């Protein structure tokens, strides 16, 4: 289901891996309409995919009956993306992965999504569940770091 007003689009996805590509494509299309550069669009696509995969796997525990909500809102010079799930969320700030330990097999290779998201967008906020759903809020600007 896709709902739209003048400056935002909402997409509901089943919690099944692969559907993050729908959110990626929607985010890329909106960023193209706004005039984002290809590099920024690539950053956005990766960050949105990672956020959706986290929502599917960790928030909704792969329960296809629980939707992942993706709300994309256009603002002058920036695009805000909220990815909502039915998990409880968390308050801890993601820690930087130890690449040496990952490469030597001392740590699992997975678990870099939140770090990657932080590196690709201009703002990121993880909001735990209080009323309704928990969500991650991403903001990407046309001009990096503005």
C-alpha atoms as one frame of an Amber mdcrd trajectory, in Angstrom:
protein
   0.000   0.000   0.000   1.315   3.434  -0.917  -0.203   6.613   0.476   0.874
  10.070  -0.589   0.331  13.741   0.108   2.078  16.746  -1.460   5.442  16.093
   0.165   5.429  12.593   1.634   4.924   8.970   0.684   4.165   6.035   2.969
   4.850   2.420   2.042   3.920  -0.675   4.078   6.062  -3.747   3.454   5.704
  -7.318   4.695   8.518  -8.390   7.017  10.203 -10.580   4.432  13.736 -10.100
   3.184  13.735  -8.767  -0.355  10.992  -6.204   0.237  13.622  -3.690   1.411
  14.264  -3.212  -2.321  10.807  -1.646  -2.684  11.715   0.942  -0.040  15.119
   1.511  -1.687  13.526   2.162  -5.075  10.894   4.471  -3.630  13.511   6.491
  -1.725  15.724   6.689  -4.827  12.811   7.878  -6.965  11.920  10.628  -4.503
  15.558  11.731  -4.219  15.827  11.856  -8.040  12.700  14.028  -8.219  14.309
  16.369  -5.684  17.547  16.625  -7.664  19.915  14.628  -5.441  23.249  13.573
  -6.980  23.789   9.922  -7.913  26.313   9.533  -5.059  23.833  10.788  -2.463
  21.105   8.568  -3.935  23.403   5.549  -3.617  24.091   6.468   0.032  20.353
   6.806   0.648  19.514   3.467  -0.979  22.057   1.617   1.139  20.966   3.307
   4.386  17.263   2.660   3.707  17.923  -0.987   2.821  19.928  -1.508   6.032
  17.228   0.166   8.148  14.504  -1.983   6.560  16.495  -5.195   6.996  17.022
  -4.329  10.690  13.274  -3.688  11.063  12.409  -6.980   9.354  14.944  -9.106
  11.245  15.206  -7.497  14.676  12.043  -5.413  15.061   9.460  -7.731  13.558
  11.451 -10.984  13.903  10.717 -12.006  10.302   6.957 -12.165  11.017   5.503
 -11.436   7.564   2.156 -10.521   9.146   3.771  -7.491  10.805   4.345  -4.652
   8.357   7.396  -2.449   8.165   6.327   1.141   7.586   8.465   3.491   5.543
   7.542   7.182   5.543   9.495   9.456   3.196   9.044  13.207   3.630  10.491
  15.856   1.329  11.778  19.080   2.858  13.787  21.844   1.157  17.213  20.356
   0.414  16.669  17.148   2.384  14.730  13.911   2.536  13.588  12.395   5.830
  12.933   8.662   6.043  11.305   6.885   8.983  11.366   3.093   9.107   8.830
   1.758  11.633   8.490  -1.707  13.136   6.716  -3.453  16.017   9.865  -4.118
  18.061  10.628  -2.417  21.350  13.634  -0.564  19.953  16.618   0.277  22.107
  18.205   3.225  23.856  21.876   2.323  23.366  23.959   4.211  20.842  25.478
   1.889  18.218  29.172   1.247  18.737  31.824   1.348  16.050  32.674  -2.171
  14.884  36.200  -3.498  15.313  37.111  -4.218  11.690  40.270  -6.147  12.603
  38.322  -8.527  14.846  35.664  -8.981  12.151  38.258  -9.706   9.465  40.096
 -12.235  11.656  36.855 -14.012  12.573  36.988 -13.019  16.255  33.667 -11.207
  15.779  30.744 -12.116  13.567  30.950 -10.416  10.149  27.357  -9.229  10.499
  26.296  -6.382  12.741  27.555  -3.370  10.841  24.224  -2.043   9.575  23.706
   0.676  12.167  27.299   1.867  11.825  26.909   1.936   8.046  23.661   3.911
   8.270  25.363   6.519  10.482  28.207   6.864   7.978  25.898   7.375   4.981
  23.281   9.874   6.169  23.486  13.296   7.787  21.254  12.544  10.788  20.091
   9.297  12.337  17.944   8.732  15.397  16.720   5.444  16.848  13.443   5.968
  18.727  12.309   3.156  21.058   8.676   2.142  21.304   6.583   4.210  23.670
   3.191   4.665  22.039   2.777   2.820  18.755   5.873   1.610  16.951   9.605
   2.065  17.343  11.430   3.624  14.414  14.679   4.853  12.978  14.675   8.354
  11.501  17.171   9.162   8.749  17.816  12.561   7.204  19.917  12.925   4.081
  20.732  16.302   2.590  21.485  17.126  -1.027  24.788  18.604   0.041  26.606
  16.307   2.451  27.277  17.749   5.906  25.260  20.952   5.458
